[in-house]
Amino acid sequence: MQNRKLGKSGLEVSALGLGCMGLSFGYGPAVQKDDGIALIRAAYERGVTFFDTAEAYGPFKNEELLGEALAPMRDQVVIATKFGFKNGVPSEGVDSRPERIREVADASLRRLKTDRIDLFYQHRVDPNVPMEDVAGTVKDLIGQGKVCHFGLSEAGVQSIRRAHAVQPVAALQSEYSMWWREPEAEILPVLEELGIGFVPFSPLGKGFLTGKIDESTTFDRTDFRNVVPRFSAQARRANQGVVDLLGEIAARNKATSAQIALAWLLAQEPWIVPIPGTTKLSRLEENIGAAKLSLSAGDLSQIQDALSHITVEGARYPEHLQALVGR
């Protein structure tokens, strides 16, 4: 596994990270603790050094799982976690008051069994707290040695600029994939200008780009995708063209659709580090294999041309969650 640097921050991580949310939250029942620990350690053994969690995943359970799993190799890995929701519960709304940020930092340090948070993201922008106060609070935590780097998630251009002016932002985490390319318009140019790394979550389209989901697929009742407009049966049927494109290029490269989707992201910029998540060892190994895959100029040109003619149907969030994005 090659390493990449997240912008000009000096933070070096594996070219692919592991998004750990799905082990505890969002995609059906949580995995058994021992199974989650085994998967996280398997990722490390295969070269992954970048692990993403949040107090909101569970809530709290995911940080505890990650802390236990990575304790033996803590100094060899980079742990990212997040603050920004009331009581760590997204449905209760955002909360990035300085006192709350400090509370989350101390609680996360305990759950993660560590003395520092390598990358501390604001999970969503809080319109009630000036970004300068948020960045200033994290700057203080960095000065105290509790945090090493500051990050933002799903923030808009103005929030990024305001935060970066107070405390350099190491990374922005937002959704980006072959079926959600909105960051290319305004976000990626600003990140390049300011020297900020980009960490795409849902790089496999919440599983859709693997080619393993079709209009007849059913999800567990606790699975977040049940309320995502893009995962309605009609939208899945309409969006099959993206999957067909991936399958065609995968066959030519003797790879899987997931590997092509990840390799495409890696080819966009050297400061992009996707964080695919999984609960299965076989999928973990498949995803990691994408880091060794180099798409040709012809492949990339074909993808670009094909995607320019495909209109993806369905919003990526329900309306109340979309309102938190891009502030």
LUMMARTI-607318 format. One record per residue (C-alpha): residue number from 1; residue in three letters; x, y negated, z negated. Coordinates in nm, 2 decimals, decimal comma. Each point is the difference from the previous one (the first is absolute). Example, Ala and Ser with C-alpha at 12.3 -4.5 7.8 and 13.67 -1.06 7.14 Angstrom:
2
   zalo   voro       xx       yy       zz
      1    ala     1,23     0,45    -0,78
      2    ser     0,14    -0,34     0,07
This chain:
327
   zalo   voro       xx       yy       zz
      1    met     0,00     0,00     0,00
      2    gln     0,14    -0,33     0,10
      3    asn    -0,03    -0,31    -0,22
      4    arg    -0,15    -0,34     0,08
      5    lys     0,03    -0,34    -0,16
      6    leu    -0,32    -0,19    -0,08
      7    gly     0,07    -0,33     0,16
      8    lys     0,28    -0,21    -0,15
      9    ser    -0,08     0,11    -0,36
     10    gly     0,28     0,25    -0,01
     11    leu    -0,25     0,27    -0,11
     12    glu     0,10     0,32     0,18
     13    val    -0,24     0,29     0,03
     14    ser    -0,06     0,31     0,20
     15    ala    -0,14    -0,07     0,35
     16    leu    -0,32     0,17    -0,11
     17    gly    -0,14    -0,03    -0,35
     18    leu    -0,27     0,19    -0,17
     19    gly    -0,34    -0,16    -0,07
     20    cys    -0,11     0,18    -0,32
     21    met    -0,36    -0,14    -0,04
     22    gly    -0,17     0,30     0,15
     23    leu     0,15     0,23    -0,26
     24    ser    -0,23    -0,16    -0,26
     25    phe    -0,25    -0,23     0,17
     26    gly    -0,20    -0,08     0,31
     27    tyr     0,00     0,32     0,20
     28    gly    -0,20     0,24    -0,21
     29    pro     0,09     0,17    -0,33
     30    ala     0,34    -0,06    -0,14
     31    val     0,26     0,28     0,04
     32    gln     0,11     0,20    -0,30
     33    lys     0,28    -0,17    -0,19
     34    asp     0,26     0,27     0,07
     35    asp    -0,09     0,00     0,37
     36    gly     0,04    -0,38     0,02
     37    ile     0,34     0,02    -0,18
     38    ala     0,11     0,27     0,23
     39    leu    -0,09    -0,19     0,31
     40    ile     0,17    -0,32    -0,11
     41    arg     0,32     0,19    -0,09
     42    ala    -0,02     0,18     0,34
     43    ala    -0,01    -0,34     0,17
     44    tyr     0,31    -0,11    -0,19
     45    glu     0,18     0,33     0,08
     46    arg    -0,07    -0,07     0,37
     47    gly     0,15    -0,35    -0,01
     48    val    -0,29    -0,23    -0,10
     49    thr     0,12    -0,26    -0,25
     50    phe    -0,29    -0,25     0,02
     51    phe    -0,32     0,08    -0,20
     52    asp    -0,31    -0,22    -0,01
     53    thr    -0,26    -0,01    -0,27
     54    ala    -0,23    -0,25    -0,19
     55    glu    -0,17    -0,03    -0,33
     56    ala    -0,33     0,01     0,19
     57    tyr     0,06     0,35     0,13
     58    gly    -0,19     0,21    -0,24
     59    pro     0,00    -0,25    -0,16
     60    phe     0,34     0,05    -0,18
     61    lys     0,02     0,38     0,07
     62    asn     0,22    -0,04     0,31
     63    glu     0,26    -0,21    -0,18
     64    glu     0,02     0,26    -0,27
     65    leu     0,04     0,28     0,25
     66    leu     0,27    -0,18     0,19
     67    gly     0,18    -0,09    -0,32
     68    glu     0,02     0,36    -0,11
     69    ala     0,09     0,13     0,35
     70    leu     0,28    -0,24     0,06
     71    ala     0,15    -0,02    -0,35
     72    pro     0,29     0,24     0,08
     73    met     0,11    -0,20     0,30
     74    arg    -0,11    -0,35    -0,10
     75    asp     0,32    -0,17     0,09
     76    gln     0,00     0,15     0,35
     77    val    -0,35    -0,13     0,10
     78    val    -0,19    -0,32     0,06
     79    ile    -0,34    -0,03    -0,17
     80    ala    -0,26    -0,25     0,11
     81    thr    -0,32    -0,07    -0,19
     82    lys    -0,26    -0,27    -0,01
     83    phe    -0,20    -0,24    -0,21
     84    gly    -0,30    -0,21     0,08
     85    phe    -0,34     0,16    -0,10
     86    lys    -0,20    -0,06    -0,32
     87    asn     0,09     0,29    -0,24
     88    gly     0,16     0,18     0,29
     89    val    -0,34     0,07     0,16
     90    pro    -0,05    -0,14     0,35
     91    ser    -0,38     0,00    -0,03
     92    glu     0,03    -0,25    -0,29
     93    gly     0,16    -0,26     0,23
     94    val     0,34    -0,17     0,01
     95    asp     0,20    -0,13    -0,29
     96    ser     0,35    -0,14     0,05
     97    arg     0,01    -0,24    -0,30
     98    pro     0,36    -0,02    -0,12
     99    glu    -0,08     0,16    -0,34
    100    arg    -0,16     0,29     0,19
    101    ile     0,30     0,04     0,22
    102    arg     0,23     0,03    -0,30
    103    glu    -0,24     0,25    -0,17
    104    val     0,00     0,22     0,31
    105    ala     0,38    -0,01     0,03
    106    asp     0,05     0,12    -0,35
    107    ala    -0,27     0,27     0,03
    108    ser     0,13     0,12     0,33
    109    leu     0,36     0,02    -0,14
    110    arg    -0,14     0,23    -0,27
    111    arg    -0,20     0,22     0,24
    112    leu     0,29     0,02     0,25
    113    lys     0,24     0,09    -0,28
    114    thr     0,25    -0,26     0,12
    115    asp     0,17    -0,32    -0,10
    116    arg    -0,07    -0,19     0,33
    117    ile    -0,24    -0,01     0,29
    118    asp     0,19    -0,01     0,32
    119    leu    -0,27    -0,16     0,20
    120    phe    -0,30    -0,17    -0,16
    121    tyr    -0,29    -0,09     0,24
    122    gln    -0,30    -0,22    -0,04
    123    his    -0,26     0,25     0,11
    124    arg    -0,24    -0,27     0,14
    125    val     0,02    -0,38     0,00
    126    asp    -0,20    -0,15    -0,28
    127    pro    -0,17    -0,32     0,12
    128    asn    -0,04    -0,12    -0,36
    129    val     0,37     0,00    -0,08
    130    pro     0,25    -0,22     0,20
    131    met     0,25     0,21     0,19
    132    glu     0,27    -0,21    -0,16
    133    asp    -0,10     0,12    -0,34
    134    val     0,00     0,36     0,11
    135    ala     0,34    -0,02     0,16
    136    gly     0,13    -0,20    -0,29
    137    thr    -0,11     0,27    -0,25
    138    val     0,17     0,27     0,20
    139    lys     0,31    -0,21     0,02
    140    asp     0,00    -0,02    -0,38
    141    leu    -0,04     0,38    -0,01
    142    ile     0,30     0,03     0,24
    143    gly     0,20    -0,22    -0,23
    144    gln    -0,09     0,22    -0,29
    145    gly     0,12     0,31     0,19
    146    lys    -0,34     0,16    -0,01
    147    val    -0,05    -0,04     0,38
    148    cys     0,25     0,01     0,28
    149    his    -0,19    -0,12     0,30
    150    phe    -0,33    -0,17     0,08
    151    gly    -0,26     0,12     0,25
    152    leu    -0,34    -0,09     0,14
    153    ser    -0,27     0,22     0,14
    154    glu    -0,26    -0,10     0,27
    155    ala     0,10    -0,37    -0,05
    156    gly    -0,05    -0,26     0,28
    157    val     0,26    -0,22     0,15
    158    gln    -0,05    -0,30    -0,23
    159    ser     0,01     0,21    -0,31
    160    ile     0,32     0,17     0,12
    161    arg     0,16    -0,34     0,06
    162    arg    -0,11    -0,15    -0,33
    163    ala     0,12     0,30    -0,20
    164    his     0,33     0,03     0,19
    165    ala     0,08    -0,37    -0,08
    166    val     0,00     0,08    -0,37
    167    gln     0,13     0,35    -0,02
    168    pro     0,14     0,18     0,32
    169    val    -0,24     0,27     0,11
    170    ala     0,18     0,32     0,07
    171    ala    -0,29     0,18     0,17
    172    leu    -0,36    -0,03     0,12
    173    gln    -0,21     0,31    -0,01
    174    ser    -0,30     0,00     0,23
    175    glu    -0,18     0,24     0,23
    176    tyr     0,17     0,05     0,34
    177    ser    -0,03     0,28     0,24
    178    met    -0,08     0,08     0,36
    179    trp    -0,36    -0,06    -0,07
    180    trp     0,04    -0,32    -0,22
    181    arg     0,24    -0,24     0,17
    182    glu    -0,12    -0,33    -0,14
    183    pro     0,33    -0,07    -0,19
    184    glu     0,17    -0,04     0,34
    185    ala    -0,17    -0,33     0,07
    186    glu     0,10    -0,22    -0,29
    187    ile     0,15     0,21    -0,29
    188    leu     0,30     0,17     0,17
    189    pro     0,14    -0,32     0,15
    190    val    -0,02    -0,17    -0,35
    191    leu     0,17     0,30    -0,17
    192    glu     0,28    -0,01     0,26
    193    glu     0,04    -0,37    -0,04
    194    leu     0,02     0,02    -0,38
    195    gly     0,20     0,33    -0,02
    196    ile    -0,27     0,20    -0,17
    197    gly    -0,04     0,38     0,04
    198    phe    -0,33     0,16     0,11
    199    val    -0,14     0,31    -0,17
    200    pro    -0,30     0,13     0,21
    201    phe    -0,25     0,20    -0,20
    202    ser    -0,24     0,24     0,17
    203    pro     0,25     0,04     0,28
    204    leu    -0,20     0,31     0,11
    205    gly    -0,33    -0,18     0,00
    206    lys    -0,11     0,16    -0,32
    207    gly     0,05     0,34     0,17
    208    phe    -0,18    -0,08     0,33
    209    leu     0,32    -0,03     0,20
    210    thr     0,11     0,35    -0,09
    211    gly    -0,27     0,14     0,24
    212    lys    -0,14     0,22    -0,28
    213    ile    -0,32    -0,21    -0,05
    214    asp    -0,28    -0,02     0,25
    215    glu    -0,37    -0,12    -0,01
    216    ser    -0,11     0,32    -0,17
    217    thr     0,25    -0,02    -0,29
    218    thr    -0,15    -0,04    -0,35
    219    phe     0,17    -0,15    -0,30
    220    asp    -0,02     0,07    -0,37
    221    arg    -0,27    -0,22    -0,16
    222    thr     0,27    -0,19    -0,19
    223    asp     0,20    -0,07     0,32
    224    phe     0,04    -0,37     0,08
    225    arg    -0,04     0,06     0,37
    226    asn    -0,37     0,07    -0,05
    227    val    -0,06    -0,38    -0,03
    228    val     0,25    -0,11     0,26
    229    pro    -0,19    -0,11     0,32
    230    arg     0,29     0,12     0,22
    231    phe    -0,07     0,35    -0,13
    232    ser    -0,37     0,02     0,10
    233    ala    -0,07     0,29     0,23
    234    gln    -0,07    -0,25     0,29
    235    ala     0,33    -0,19    -0,06
    236    arg     0,20     0,32    -0,02
    237    arg    -0,15     0,11     0,33
    238    ala     0,07    -0,34     0,16
    239    asn     0,36     0,00    -0,12
    240    gln     0,10     0,34     0,13
    241    gly     0,19    -0,17     0,28
    242    val     0,28    -0,10    -0,24
    243    val     0,03     0,36    -0,12
    244    asp     0,01     0,13     0,36
    245    leu     0,28    -0,24     0,08
    246    leu     0,20     0,12    -0,30
    247    gly    -0,06     0,36     0,09
    248    glu     0,13    -0,05     0,36
    249    ile     0,32    -0,17    -0,11
    250    ala     0,05     0,25    -0,28
    251    ala    -0,02     0,30     0,24
    252    arg     0,26    -0,16     0,22
    253    asn     0,24    -0,06    -0,30
    254    lys    -0,07     0,34    -0,16
    255    ala    -0,12    -0,18    -0,30
    256    thr    -0,33    -0,05    -0,19
    257    ser    -0,24    -0,29     0,03
    258    ala     0,09    -0,12    -0,35
    259    gln     0,37     0,00     0,09
    260    ile    -0,06    -0,21     0,31
    261    ala    -0,21    -0,25    -0,20
    262    leu     0,27    -0,04    -0,26
    263    ala     0,28    -0,01     0,25
    264    trp    -0,18    -0,28     0,18
    265    leu    -0,02    -0,20    -0,31
    266    leu     0,37     0,05    -0,07
    267    ala     0,08    -0,11     0,35
    268    gln    -0,17    -0,34    -0,05
    269    glu     0,26    -0,16    -0,23
    270    pro     0,30     0,12    -0,21
    271    trp    -0,15    -0,16    -0,31
    272    ile    -0,33     0,20     0,02
    273    val    -0,03     0,29    -0,25
    274    pro    -0,33     0,19     0,02
    275    ile    -0,13     0,19    -0,30
    276    pro    -0,21     0,29     0,11
    277    gly    -0,17     0,19    -0,28
    278    thr    -0,10     0,36    -0,02
    279    thr    -0,08     0,27    -0,26
    280    lys     0,14     0,29     0,21
    281    leu     0,37     0,11     0,03
    282    ser    -0,05     0,09     0,37
    283    arg    -0,13    -0,35     0,08
    284    leu     0,28    -0,15    -0,20
    285    glu     0,26     0,19     0,21
    286    glu    -0,18    -0,09     0,32
    287    asn     0,00    -0,37    -0,09
    288    ile     0,37     0,00    -0,10
    289    gly     0,08     0,16     0,34
    290    ala    -0,12    -0,33     0,16
    291    ala     0,31    -0,18    -0,13
    292    lys     0,21     0,22     0,24
    293    leu    -0,21    -0,07     0,30
    294    ser     0,10    -0,26     0,25
    295    leu    -0,26    -0,11     0,25
    296    ser     0,13    -0,10     0,34
    297    ala    -0,06    -0,34     0,16
    298    gly    -0,24     0,18     0,23
    299    asp    -0,20     0,14    -0,29
    300    leu    -0,02    -0,34    -0,17
    301    ser    -0,11    -0,17     0,32
    302    gln    -0,27     0,26     0,06
    303    ile    -0,13    -0,04    -0,35
    304    gln     0,00    -0,38     0,03
    305    asp    -0,18     0,01     0,32
    306    ala    -0,26     0,26    -0,11
    307    leu    -0,07    -0,18    -0,33
    308    ser    -0,06    -0,32     0,18
    309    his    -0,29     0,16     0,18
    310    ile    -0,15     0,17    -0,31
    311    thr    -0,24    -0,19    -0,23
    312    val    -0,02     0,16    -0,34
    313    glu    -0,35     0,01    -0,14
    314    gly    -0,10    -0,06    -0,36
    315    ala     0,13    -0,22    -0,28
    316    arg     0,28     0,14    -0,21
    317    tyr    -0,16    -0,10    -0,33
    318    pro    -0,36    -0,05    -0,13
    319    glu    -0,08    -0,37     0,00
    320    his     0,06    -0,06    -0,38
    321    leu     0,35     0,15     0,03
    322    gln     0,08    -0,18     0,32
    323    ala    -0,06    -0,33    -0,18
    324    leu     0,31     0,06    -0,20
    325    val     0,23     0,03     0,30
    326    gly     0,21    -0,26     0,17
    327    arg    -0,03    -0,28    -0,26
